[in-house]
Amino acid sequence: MKSRRSIREFSDRAISKRLLVKILEAASVAPTGAGVAGTHILVLEDPTIRRKLREICERGERDWVDSQPESVRERLSNLPGFSCTKEYIETAPVFLAVTTRPLDPEIPYAVESAFLAVGYMLVMIEGMGLGTVTYTPSFTRVDDEKLLDELLDLPEGETVQVFLPIGYPKIKRESKPEHGFYNVYHNQFGVPFTIET
Ligand SMILES: Cc1cc2nc3c(=O)[nH]c(=O)nc-3n(C[C@H](O)[C@H](O)[C@H](O)COP(=O)(O)O)c2cc1C
């Protein structure tokens, strides 16, 4: 967990089915809101679907980035390997889509549960020496979102929460400093919780 970093460029080395199954198993044992299993994981293997998906996602991402305030665009440009050109959609050895039905009253906490499944997968992926990035596709046009749902043949109400391109990292990234980049520990809100070492 301490060594994990987001990976946006992958080597060509294939991933064995055995490792892929371990990643999927990790998702399947994550906690779920009210014990309802409402998260689905699509293993996208068809190259034609991935090519079309890339087109839709790249257009959406460019529109979205253009609509962001300067401060956000600046941060995005500093993320290692971040680009509106999403080569990994086509080329990553494994490409997963994590979907759920956010507005379905029969799936309480659908989005939260989907993200916990993602967290479990991130840890398993790192533990096996692989890399990924939590890619949340962004769109500003409803039409593009519809195209995405149609391309993936999603049932009514089911939407993509996260894509996970998975592969062996092209470049090894530095771990974060010992206590992370952020001030995440608090005593009361805004009062740092100090750690004596
Ligand atoms: C909810 C969430 C959404 C994210 N969406 C994207 C994304 O769409 N594209 C991307 O390249 N990275 C995305 N990231 C990755 C973050 O940019 C990354 O986690 C952050 O910069 C910290 O770096 P690290 O993962 O190396 O620790 C996302 C991360 C989270 C938690």
The ligand as an ORCA input file, in Angstrom:
! r2SCAN-3c Opt
* xyz 0 1
  C     -11.722      9.095     -7.320
  C     -10.475      9.194     -8.166
  C     -10.588      9.554     -9.497
  C      -9.439      9.621    -10.293
  N      -9.579      9.907    -11.624
  C      -8.487      9.917    -12.409
  C      -8.626     10.090    -13.821
  O      -9.729     10.218    -14.337
  N      -7.511     10.091    -14.578
  C      -6.257      9.912    -14.028
  O      -5.273      9.911    -14.781
  N      -6.094      9.728    -12.697
  C      -7.173      9.708    -11.890
  N      -7.045      9.463    -10.546
  C      -5.709      9.219     -9.975
  C      -5.218     10.427     -9.185
  O      -4.812     11.454    -10.053
  C      -4.052      9.967     -8.270
  O      -4.513      8.974     -7.397
  C      -3.490     11.128     -7.464
  O      -2.876     12.061     -8.328
  C      -2.486     10.653     -6.389
  O      -1.412      9.938     -7.003
  P      -1.105      8.405     -6.680
  O      -2.267      7.570     -7.143
  O       0.153      8.104     -7.456
  O      -0.924      8.267     -5.214
  C      -8.154      9.372     -9.731
  C      -8.068      9.018     -8.380
  C      -9.204      8.921     -7.608
  C      -9.078      8.519     -6.167
*
